[in-house]
Amino acid sequence: MARLNVEIGSLKLKNPVLTASGTFGYGTEFADFIDLNRLGGFIVKGTTLNPREGNDYPRMAETPSGMLNAVGLQNKGVDYFIEHIYPTIKDVDSQIIVNVSGASIDDYVEVARRLAPLDHINAIEVNISCPNVKQGGMAFGTTCDGAASITKAVREAYPKTLIVKLSPNVTDIVSIAKAVEAEGADSVSLINTLLGMAIDVERQRPYLSTVTGGLSGPAVRPVAVRMVWQVAKAVKIPVIGLGGIASGRDALEFIMAGATAVQVGTYNFVDPAVTMKIIDEIDDYCRRHGVDDINELRGII
């Protein structure tokens, strides 16, 4: 096998394949389909300070080559995660990353502070890019000042690897990436979902209760690859690429565009074992092309 190890700040991954928050539950839901220990890491669903019910149904809709979602960060809160979820996943031999969201900067900081002592969680992903909540989420990630302020505050409270998840629903994603880098982010992940909408013409109303939602899946991949390429050229910290990855070839597009690691999201719903296939396909590609180390392919475009 080729050497597939990569590093995100001080976070060491056995391979570059992660799962995207919101598409993989807490990992245990997929244990019947894949070997969690083979993953480079998995990112658990968005975690907030207090429990959230999420948005009203319907909150998912299939679209050509993708899907719209407006789940709204439904979860039982950080204390529930620490007490009930963490004990069930802490012994998995893979990096566990918690996606953190909030309605205010103080919310983000407090969630990060409570997660910091957990020995088997060495990174958080700060979500400043969710388009499906009325407070927080994308509101922090669409300006340089907003993104910088939340990164600075969380950095002061969280000593481990800090990943900031960026929104594509902006004019200049490069400037925002540079702003969070300047305030201490160890890595940026991109892209979160694109804001979209679908209408049921027979019933003459939107498919989603929230009218708009986040578009993900293969339809967004060319946009995501372009943004990863732009950001990777502009920052010195590692970039994690995501958006419509369904195969090893898709993952390699992101790596060649400059990503150090990738996240697999929507396609987990189509094929629960897709991450295992992607790892094998990346290894096969390296073998066929005489690549001894996956890092040789990073940013070659």
Residue pairs with C-beta under 8 A, 6 or more apart in sequence:
1 283
1 287
2 282
2 283
2 286
2 287
2 291
2 292
2 293
2 294
3 292
3 293
3 294
3 295
4 14
4 15
4 16
4 40
4 279
4 282
4 283
4 286
4 294
5 12
5 13
5 14
5 15
5 294
6 13
6 15
6 16
6 40
6 238
6 260
6 261
6 294
6 295
7 13
7 238
7 260
8 123
8 161
8 163
8 186
8 187
8 238
8 240
8 260
8 261
9 123
9 161
9 162
9 186
9 187
9 237
9 238
10 122
10 160
10 161
10 186
11 41
11 95
11 122
11 123
11 161
11 186
12 95
13 40
13 41
13 95
13 261
14 38
14 40
14 94
15 38
15 39
15 40
15 279
15 282
15 294
16 40
16 251
16 255
16 259
16 260
16 261
16 262
16 282
16 294
17 39
17 40
17 251
17 261
17 262
17 264
17 275
17 278
17 279
17 282
18 39
18 40
18 41
18 42
18 43
18 95
18 97
18 240
18 261
18 262
18 263
18 264
19 27
19 30
19 39
19 41
19 42
19 43
19 263
19 264
19 265
19 268
19 275
20 43
20 242
20 263
20 264
20 265
20 268
21 43
21 44
21 45
21 46
21 99
21 125
21 127
21 165
22 45
22 46
22 69
22 71
22 99
22 265
23 264
23 265
23 266
23 268
23 269
24 30
24 42
24 43
24 44
24 45
24 268
25 44
25 45
26 44
26 45
26 85
26 88
26 89
27 36
27 42
27 44
27 89
27 92
27 96
28 88
28 89
30 36
30 268
30 272
33 272
33 273
34 272
34 273
34 275
34 276
35 276
36 42
36 92
36 94
37 92
37 93
37 94
38 94
38 275
38 276
38 279
39 94
39 275
39 279
40 94
40 95
40 261
41 94
41 95
41 96
41 97
41 123
42 92
42 94
42 95
42 96
42 97
43 97
43 98
43 99
43 125
43 263
44 81
44 85
44 89
44 96
44 97
44 98
44 99
45 75
45 99
46 73
46 75
46 99
46 100
46 101
46 127
46 130
47 75
47 77
47 78
47 81
47 98
47 99
47 100
47 101
47 111
47 115
48 73
48 75
48 77
48 78
48 100
48 101
48 102
48 103
48 107
48 111
49 77
49 78
49 102
49 107
49 110
49 111
50 77
51 75
51 76
51 77
51 80
52 72
52 73
52 74
52 75
52 77
53 72
53 74
54 71
54 72
54 73
54 74
55 70
55 71
55 72
55 132
55 209
55 210
56 209
56 210
57 209
58 207
58 208
58 209
59 69
59 70
59 71
59 72
59 208
59 209
59 210
59 213
60 67
60 68
60 69
60 70
60 71
60 208
60 213
61 67
61 68
61 69
61 198
61 207
61 208
61 213
62 68
63 196
63 198
63 215
63 217
63 219
64 219
65 217
65 218
65 219
65 244
66 215
66 216
66 217
66 218
66 219
66 220
66 244
66 266
67 215
67 216
67 217
67 266
67 269
68 196
68 197
68 198
68 207
68 208
68 213
68 214
68 215
69 132
69 193
69 213
69 214
69 216
70 132
70 208
70 209
70 210
70 212
70 213
70 214
71 132
72 132
72 133
72 210
73 101
73 130
73 132
73 133
73 137
75 81
76 84
78 110
78 111
78 114
78 115
79 114
81 98
82 114
82 115
82 118
86 118
86 120
86 121
89 96
89 120
90 96
90 118
90 119
90 120
90 121
91 120
95 122
95 123
96 120
96 121
96 122
97 121
97 122
97 123
97 124
97 125
97 163
98 115
98 121
98 123
98 124
98 125
99 124
99 125
99 127
99 165
100 108
100 111
100 112
100 115
100 124
100 125
100 126
100 127
100 154
101 107
101 108
101 111
101 127
101 130
101 133
101 136
101 137
102 108
102 110
102 111
102 136
103 133
103 135
103 136
104 135
104 136
105 140
105 149
105 150
105 153
107 136
108 126
108 136
108 150
108 153
108 154
109 153
109 154
109 156
109 157
110 157
112 124
112 126
112 154
112 157
112 158
113 157
113 158
115 121
115 124
115 158
116 157
116 158
116 159
116 160
121 160
122 160
122 161
123 160
123 161
123 162
123 163
123 186
124 154
124 158
124 160
124 161
124 162
124 163
125 163
125 164
125 165
125 189
126 150
126 151
126 154
126 162
126 163
126 164
126 165
127 137
127 165
127 192
128 137
128 138
128 140
128 141
128 146
128 147
128 150
128 164
128 165
128 166
128 167
129 137
129 138
129 141
129 165
129 166
129 167
129 168
129 169
129 191
129 192
130 136
130 137
130 138
130 192
130 214
131 137
131 138
131 167
131 169
131 192
131 193
131 195
131 212
131 213
131 214
132 210
132 213
132 214
138 167
138 169
138 192
139 146
140 146
140 147
140 149
140 150
141 147
141 165
141 166
141 167
141 170
141 176
142 167
142 169
142 170
142 176
143 176
144 175
144 176
144 179
145 179
147 164
147 166
147 176
147 179
147 180
148 179
148 180
148 182
148 183
149 183
151 162
151 164
151 179
151 180
151 183
151 184
151 185
152 183
152 184
154 162
155 162
155 183
155 184
155 185
161 186
161 187
162 184
162 185
162 186
162 187
163 185
163 186
163 187
163 188
163 189
163 240
164 180
164 185
164 187
164 188
164 189
165 188
165 189
165 190
165 192
166 173
166 176
166 177
166 180
166 188
166 189
166 190
166 191
166 192
166 231
167 173
167 176
167 191
167 192
168 190
168 191
168 192
168 193
168 194
168 220
168 223
168 224
168 227
168 243
169 194
169 195
170 176
173 190
173 191
173 227
173 230
173 231
174 230
174 231
174 234
177 188
177 190
177 231
177 234
177 235
177 239
178 234
178 235
180 188
181 188
181 235
181 236
181 237
185 237
186 237
186 238
187 237
187 238
187 239
187 240
187 260
188 231
188 235
188 237
188 239
188 240
189 239
189 240
189 241
189 242
189 263
190 224
190 227
190 228
190 231
190 239
190 240
190 241
190 242
190 243
191 220
191 223
191 224
191 227
191 228
191 242
191 243
192 214
193 213
193 214
193 215
193 216
193 220
194 214
194 215
194 216
194 220
194 223
195 212
195 213
195 214
195 215
196 212
196 213
196 214
196 215
197 206
197 208
197 211
197 212
197 213
198 206
198 207
198 208
199 205
199 206
199 207
200 206
200 207
206 212
216 243
216 244
216 265
216 266
217 244
217 266
217 267
218 244
218 246
218 250
218 267
219 244
220 243
220 244
221 243
221 244
221 245
221 250
221 253
223 243
224 241
224 242
224 243
224 244
224 254
225 241
225 243
225 253
225 254
225 257
226 257
228 239
228 241
228 254
228 257
228 258
228 259
229 257
229 258
229 301
231 239
231 258
232 239
232 257
232 258
232 259
232 299
233 258
233 299
238 260
238 261
239 258
239 259
239 260
240 259
240 260
240 261
240 262
240 263
241 254
241 255
241 257
241 258
241 259
241 261
241 262
241 263
242 254
242 262
242 263
242 264
242 265
243 265
244 250
244 266
244 267
245 251
245 254
245 262
245 263
245 264
245 265
245 267
245 278
246 264
246 267
246 270
246 274
247 274
247 277
247 278
247 281
248 277
248 278
248 279
248 280
248 281
248 282
248 284
248 285
249 281
249 285
250 278
251 262
251 264
251 278
251 281
251 282
252 282
252 285
252 297
254 262
255 262
255 294
255 297
255 298
256 297
256 298
256 299
256 300
256 301
257 299
257 301
258 298
258 299
258 301
259 298
260 295
260 298
264 274
264 275
264 278
267 274
268 274
268 275
271 277
282 294
285 291
286 292
286 294
286 297
291 297
